[in-house]
Amino acid sequence: MSWALIAGYGTRDQVGGSIFATRVRTDDFTLDAAGIAVGIRVRVEVSFAKQRFDAGSVVPGLKLQMETVGMKARVFGDAVYDQDSAWPQVSVGVLHKRNTDMAIPTALGARSGSGTDLHVSAAKLWLAGLQGRNVLANLTVRSTNANQFGLLGFGGDGKARGASSRKRRSR
């Protein structure tokens, strides 16, 4: 996932992990998300998630599905054990996302069914920080060409890029 902390409750000598499942439902839409992440020695994380968006009650047949595989590494800092340090925990990561059905994204102009996000995240934890409560702050900077986090494909925003854009402009 795109934040600085590594999954699980393991220590630097352990492997930990987490599993999640979430459903958001309104009168017209349903979003299901589920995934697993494994943290290795509080240094590296490997994750997999699947999202399913169903808006069939508004647009018949509108169902979008996406799978995400991720990897993240802690560069420096420790959000829990470095409480005396002013520096946050910093991690860098990559998320590869793939749509499992491109009919709707292609109809909306997406150029590709998969894409890769790169991110740098910093997190700082203050134990008993604000009125005796723990406070966690996280900042993530992300590079992506995803449309709606990737559910509507990748690219196709009308901005020309790369070699194909030079050909298009020279015509």
Secondary structure, DSSP 4 states (H G I P E B T S, - for coil): --SSSPSSS--TT-EEEEEEEEEEE-SS-EEEEEEEEEEETTTEEEEEEEEEEE-TTTSTT-EEEEEEEEEEEEEE--TTT-TT-SS-EEEEEEEEEEES--HHHHHTT-SBSEEEEEEEEEEEEEEEEETTEEEEEEEEEEE--BSGGGTT-B--SS---HHHHHHHHH-
